[in-house]
Amino acid sequence: DLEGQVDTLQKQIDAKEQEEKDAAKAEKDSKDAFGIIKTNIPKTAYKTLCEEAANAVEAGQYEKAIDICNVALQIQEGDDAYYYLAKAYLGNQDEQKAKAAYISIKENYPDSSHIDEVNEYLSE
């Protein structure tokens, strides 16, 4: 009878240990997933905001583009946000702020896809 109780208790202990292992694995998996999301959301948001800024510049909505670029730059620094910010400032006839945005690209993103246009503007 005691051996039966010992077997039953051992099975309960084994089951509890397995539950704890499963819970630890689930927690690790959740943390890993959260890490992926935490890493990718800012990148995705930045890219989306830059696309919206480009659309706003193209539509002549310069104030809107400036606001969007400033939000994008709060999420993540990047050459695209500075580029569309400069374009929006040019559209608003604010040469000084446009030049500052272009200089930010030249100094911080020398490999930018916009660098030729930046250099051309700054050489004028």
C-alpha positions in Angstrom: 0.0 0.0 0.0 2.9 2.4 0.9 4.6 1.5 -2.4 1.4 2.5 -4.3 1.3 5.8 -2.4 5.0 6.4 -3.2 4.4 5.7 -6.9 1.4 8.1 -6.9 3.4 10.8 -5.2 6.3 10.3 -7.6 3.9 10.6 -10.6 2.5 13.8 -9.1 6.0 15.2 -8.6 7.0 14.3 -12.1 3.8 15.9 -13.5 4.5 19.1 -11.5 8.1 19.3 -12.7 6.9 18.9 -16.3 4.3 21.6 -15.8 7.1 23.9 -14.5 9.3 23.1 -17.5 6.5 23.8 -19.9 5.6 27.1 -18.1 9.3 28.1 -18.3 9.5 27.3 -22.0 6.3 29.2 -22.7 7.6 32.2 -20.8 10.9 32.1 -22.7 8.9 31.8 -26.0 6.8 34.8 -25.0 9.8 36.8 -24.1 11.5 35.9 -27.5 8.3 36.9 -29.4 8.1 40.2 -27.5 11.7 40.9 -28.3 11.0 40.4 -32.0 8.0 42.6 -31.9 9.8 45.3 -29.8 12.6 45.3 -32.4 10.4 45.3 -35.5 7.6 47.7 -34.6 9.8 50.8 -34.5 11.3 49.9 -37.9 7.9 49.2 -39.4 6.5 52.4 -37.9 9.4 54.5 -39.1 9.2 53.1 -42.7 5.4 53.7 -42.8 5.8 57.2 -41.5 8.5 58.0 -44.1 6.2 56.7 -46.9 3.4 58.9 -45.6 5.8 61.9 -45.5 6.9 61.2 -49.1 3.2 61.1 -50.1 2.5 64.3 -48.2 5.5 66.1 -49.9 4.3 64.9 -53.3 0.8 66.2 -52.6 2.2 69.6 -51.5 1.1 69.0 -47.9 4.4 70.3 -46.4 3.2 71.0 -42.8 1.8 67.5 -42.6 5.1 66.1 -44.0 7.1 68.0 -41.4 4.9 66.7 -38.6 5.2 63.2 -39.8 9.0 63.4 -40.2 9.3 64.7 -36.7 7.4 61.8 -35.3 9.4 59.4 -37.4 12.6 60.9 -36.1 11.4 60.5 -32.5 10.9 56.8 -33.2 14.2 56.3 -35.0 16.9 58.5 -36.6 17.3 57.9 -40.3 18.2 59.4 -43.6 14.7 59.0 -45.2 13.0 61.0 -42.5 15.6 63.8 -42.8 15.3 63.7 -46.6 11.6 64.2 -46.6 11.9 66.7 -43.9 14.3 68.7 -46.0 12.0 68.4 -49.0 9.0 69.6 -46.9 11.0 72.6 -45.6 12.0 73.5 -49.2 8.3 73.3 -50.2 7.6 75.7 -47.3 10.3 78.0 -48.4 12.4 77.4 -45.3 15.8 77.1 -46.8 17.7 77.2 -43.4 15.8 74.2 -41.9 16.0 72.3 -45.2 19.8 72.9 -45.3 20.1 71.7 -41.7 18.2 68.5 -42.6 20.4 67.9 -45.6 23.5 68.5 -43.5 22.3 65.9 -41.1 22.1 63.4 -43.9 25.5 64.3 -45.2 27.2 64.0 -41.8 25.4 61.0 -40.4 24.4 58.9 -43.5 27.2 59.3 -46.1 26.0 56.0 -47.8 22.4 57.3 -48.1 20.6 56.7 -51.3 19.8 60.4 -51.3 23.5 61.5 -50.9 23.9 62.7 -54.6 20.9 65.0 -54.3 22.1 66.1 -50.9 25.5 67.0 -52.2 24.1 68.7 -55.2 21.8 70.9 -53.0 24.6 71.7 -50.6 27.0 72.7 -53.4 24.6 75.3 -54.7 
